[in-house]
Amino acid sequence: MALGYVLPKSLIVKVFPQLKVMTDENIRSHLFFSPIKNFPQDFSEREKTALTDAYTEMIGKRVIPAYKKLYEFMATEYLEAGRESSGFGAFPDGA
């Protein structure tokens, strides 16, 4: 950003809905919870429970907060730094 290599604002705002979905705190409907819904048949109940607990904790305590932080950054600081122009010609030495 300090060197001027940022996306156009028109593209930055298109990322917002994708990031916002990843901040949903309903862990069981979260994209990263999908593997838990598709265990192989040969996994034991103990393995399923251990993996479900680990995924739930990781998603709730690490993944969702990281996406919230990324969303906030993109919606404020990065959007503000975004370019009005498009194309490589707008970059420093872009021509």
Backbone as JSON, one array per atom type, in Angstrom:
{
  "sequence": "MALGYVLPKSLIVKVFPQLKVMTDENIRSHLFFSPIKNFPQDFSEREKTALTDAYTEMIGKRVIPAYKKLYEFMATEYLEAGRESSGFGAFPDGA",
  "N": [[0.83, -1.19, 0.0], [1.93, 1.23, 0.79], [3.61, 1.74, -1.33], [1.9, 2.13, -3.36], [0.72, 0.0, -4.67], [-2.13, -1.24, -5.05], [-5.48, -2.56, -5.21], [-8.11, -1.51, -7.5], [-10.75, 0.55, -6.24], [-13.25, -0.23, -7.11], [-13.01, -2.98, -7.39], [-12.27, -3.78, -4.86], [-14.57, -3.39, -3.26], [-16.15, -5.42, -4.19], [-15.23, -7.65, -2.95], [-16.11, -7.55, -0.38], [-18.73, -8.87, 0.25], [-17.96, -11.57, 0.07], [-16.02, -11.8, 2.08], [-17.54, -11.06, 4.28], [-19.36, -13.16, 4.62], [-17.68, -15.05, 5.67], [-17.37, -14.22, 8.26], [-19.48, -14.99, 9.73], [-20.86, -16.1, 12.7], [-22.16, -18.47, 13.19], [-21.12, -21.41, 13.58], [-21.64, -24.04, 12.71], [-22.73, -23.7, 10.21], [-20.73, -22.59, 8.82], [-18.34, -22.21, 6.18], [-15.83, -23.47, 6.6], [-16.53, -25.5, 8.28], [-17.52, -27.52, 6.8], [-16.02, -29.97, 6.18], [-16.49, -31.46, 8.48], [-19.06, -32.28, 8.24], [-18.91, -34.33, 6.5], [-17.65, -36.83, 7.17], [-15.61, -39.72, 6.61], [-16.95, -43.04, 6.36], [-15.59, -44.91, 7.92], [-14.57, -43.62, 10.15], [-14.3, -43.49, 13.65], [-16.67, -42.9, 16.34], [-15.41, -41.58, 18.38], [-13.23, -40.38, 17.08], [-14.63, -38.69, 15.34], [-15.92, -37.0, 17.17], [-13.7, -35.81, 18.44], [-12.49, -34.47, 16.25], [-14.6, -32.78, 15.49], [-14.84, -31.16, 17.76], [-12.29, -29.95, 17.74], [-12.32, -28.59, 15.26], [-14.49, -26.87, 15.68], [-13.55, -25.27, 17.78], [-11.27, -24.1, 16.55], [-12.39, -22.73, 14.36], [-14.14, -20.95, 15.67], [-12.45, -19.53, 17.42], [-10.18, -18.74, 16.0], [-10.37, -18.65, 13.1], [-12.8, -17.21, 12.38], [-12.43, -14.76, 13.9], [-10.08, -13.87, 12.56], [-10.99, -13.46, 9.94], [-12.84, -11.44, 10.47], [-11.13, -9.39, 11.23], [-9.69, -9.07, 8.84], [-11.8, -8.31, 7.13], [-12.55, -5.87, 8.3], [-10.19, -4.38, 7.92], [-10.06, -4.36, 5.09], [-12.41, -2.96, 4.5], [-11.94, -0.47, 5.49], [-9.1, 0.83, 5.89], [-7.75, -0.32, 3.61], [-9.61, 0.06, 1.54], [-9.75, 2.84, 1.55], [-7.19, 3.4, 0.62], [-7.37, 2.41, -1.89], [-7.34, 2.51, -5.52], [-8.68, 4.84, -7.89], [-8.44, 4.4, -10.5], [-8.05, 1.9, -13.12], [-6.21, -0.9, -14.39], [-2.77, -1.56, -15.34], [-1.27, 0.66, -15.92], [-1.7, 2.6, -14.03], [-0.18, 1.98, -11.86], [2.86, 2.65, -10.0], [5.52, 3.05, -12.18], [4.05, 1.65, -14.02], [3.53, 2.06, -16.71]],
  "CA": [[0.0, 0.0, 0.0], [2.8, 2.4, 0.87], [4.21, 1.96, -2.64], [0.83, 2.39, -4.32], [0.25, -1.21, -5.34], [-3.41, -1.63, -4.46], [-6.56, -2.81, -6.17], [-9.08, -0.43, -7.69], [-11.85, 0.53, -5.28], [-14.37, -0.98, -7.69], [-12.79, -4.4, -7.12], [-12.22, -3.98, -3.4], [-15.93, -3.5, -2.71], [-16.71, -6.7, -4.62], [-14.73, -8.68, -2.03], [-16.8, -7.43, 0.9], [-19.68, -9.93, 0.54], [-17.25, -12.84, 0.27], [-15.41, -11.76, 3.4], [-18.59, -10.96, 5.3], [-19.88, -14.51, 4.84], [-16.7, -15.78, 6.49], [-17.4, -13.72, 9.63], [-20.69, -15.51, 10.37], [-20.51, -16.83, 13.92], [-22.83, -19.77, 13.24], [-20.02, -22.29, 13.2], [-22.11, -25.23, 12.0], [-23.03, -23.38, 8.81], [-19.54, -21.95, 8.27], [-17.69, -22.94, 5.1], [-14.75, -24.3, 7.13], [-17.1, -26.62, 9.03], [-17.98, -28.5, 5.82], [-15.43, -31.31, 6.31], [-17.09, -32.15, 9.62], [-20.34, -32.83, 7.78], [-18.64, -35.38, 5.51], [-16.67, -37.8, 7.64], [-15.63, -41.05, 6.01], [-17.72, -44.03, 7.12], [-14.77, -45.7, 8.84], [-14.15, -42.85, 11.32], [-15.01, -43.86, 14.87], [-17.38, -41.79, 17.0], [-14.41, -40.84, 19.16], [-12.52, -39.54, 16.12], [-15.57, -37.66, 14.87], [-16.1, -36.03, 18.26], [-12.44, -35.06, 18.61], [-12.33, -33.56, 15.12], [-15.66, -31.77, 15.56], [-14.45, -30.23, 18.82], [-11.12, -29.19, 17.29], [-12.76, -27.68, 14.2], [-15.35, -25.85, 16.29], [-12.69, -24.32, 18.51], [-10.42, -23.37, 15.61], [-13.22, -21.8, 13.59], [-14.66, -19.91, 16.55], [-11.44, -18.72, 18.11], [-9.1, -18.28, 15.14], [-10.77, -18.36, 11.71], [-13.78, -16.12, 12.32], [-11.79, -13.49, 14.27], [-9.13, -13.44, 11.52], [-11.77, -12.9, 8.83], [-13.39, -10.16, 10.92], [-10.04, -8.42, 11.16], [-9.44, -8.83, 7.42], [-12.94, -7.55, 6.61], [-12.44, -4.5, 8.83], [-9.06, -3.76, 7.22], [-10.43, -4.13, 3.69], [-13.5, -2.0, 4.44], [-11.5, 0.85, 5.97], [-7.77, 1.26, 5.48], [-7.42, -0.71, 2.24], [-10.54, 0.75, 0.64], [-9.31, 4.23, 1.48], [-5.97, 3.44, -0.19], [-7.66, 1.88, -3.22], [-7.21, 3.45, -6.64], [-9.86, 5.15, -8.69], [-8.13, 3.94, -11.85], [-7.85, 0.47, -13.29], [-5.13, -1.16, -15.34], [-1.41, -1.49, -14.82], [-0.71, 1.98, -16.16], [-1.86, 3.44, -12.83], [0.84, 1.63, -10.86], [4.16, 3.28, -10.2], [6.24, 2.38, -13.26], [3.09, 0.79, -14.72], [3.61, 2.25, -18.17]],
  "C": [[0.87, 1.25, 0.0], [3.42, 2.74, -0.48], [3.16, 2.18, -3.73], [0.32, 1.19, -5.08], [-0.99, -1.74, -4.63], [-4.42, -1.88, -5.57], [-7.38, -1.55, -6.4], [-10.22, -0.57, -6.68], [-13.03, -0.28, -5.8], [-14.23, -2.48, -7.47], [-12.78, -4.7, -5.62], [-13.62, -4.2, -2.85], [-16.59, -4.81, -3.12], [-16.28, -7.85, -3.72], [-15.51, -8.67, -0.72], [-17.81, -8.54, 1.17], [-19.01, -11.29, 0.79], [-16.62, -12.9, 1.66], [-16.46, -11.76, 4.5], [-19.17, -12.33, 5.64], [-18.95, -15.29, 5.78], [-16.67, -15.31, 7.94], [-18.64, -14.21, 10.39], [-20.31, -16.39, 11.56], [-21.27, -18.13, 14.1], [-21.86, -20.81, 12.69], [-20.51, -23.48, 12.38], [-22.52, -24.95, 10.55], [-21.84, -22.72, 8.11], [-18.9, -22.84, 7.21], [-16.62, -23.91, 5.63], [-15.25, -25.46, 7.98], [-17.52, -27.75, 8.09], [-17.33, -29.88, 5.95], [-16.05, -32.13, 7.45], [-18.41, -32.82, 9.22], [-20.15, -34.02, 6.85], [-17.56, -36.35, 5.96], [-16.74, -39.1, 6.84], [-16.36, -42.04, 6.94], [-16.88, -44.74, 8.18], [-14.21, -44.9, 10.01], [-14.97, -43.3, 12.53], [-15.74, -42.64, 15.44], [-16.4, -40.93, 17.8], [-13.63, -39.9, 18.24], [-13.4, -38.39, 15.63], [-15.75, -36.58, 15.92], [-14.86, -35.18, 18.45], [-12.25, -34.05, 17.49], [-13.38, -32.45, 15.13], [-15.31, -30.72, 16.61], [-13.28, -29.35, 18.38], [-11.5, -28.17, 16.22], [-13.58, -26.54, 14.79], [-14.52, -24.81, 17.01], [-11.86, -23.47, 17.55], [-11.23, -22.34, 14.82], [-13.67, -20.64, 14.47], [-13.61, -18.98, 17.13], [-10.35, -18.16, 17.19], [-9.59, -17.81, 13.77], [-11.71, -17.16, 11.65], [-13.16, -14.79, 12.77], [-10.8, -12.98, 13.22], [-9.88, -12.84, 10.33], [-12.44, -11.58, 9.22], [-12.34, -9.06, 10.82], [-9.73, -8.07, 9.7], [-10.56, -7.99, 6.81], [-12.84, -6.09, 7.05], [-11.32, -3.74, 8.11], [-9.45, -3.41, 5.78], [-11.47, -3.02, 3.56], [-13.08, -0.59, 4.87], [-10.19, 1.26, 5.31], [-7.45, 0.91, 4.01], [-8.33, -0.04, 1.23], [-10.13, 2.2, 0.45], [-8.07, 4.38, 0.58], [-6.21, 2.98, -1.63], [-7.6, 2.95, -4.3], [-8.56, 3.69, -7.3], [-9.69, 4.59, -10.1], [-8.1, 2.41, -11.89], [-6.75, 0.28, -14.32], [-3.77, -0.93, -14.73], [-0.77, -0.11, -15.0], [-0.79, 2.89, -14.95], [-0.84, 3.12, -11.75], [2.1, 2.45, -11.07], [4.96, 2.44, -11.2], [5.34, 1.44, -14.07], [3.15, 0.91, -16.23], [4.71, 1.38, -18.74]]
}
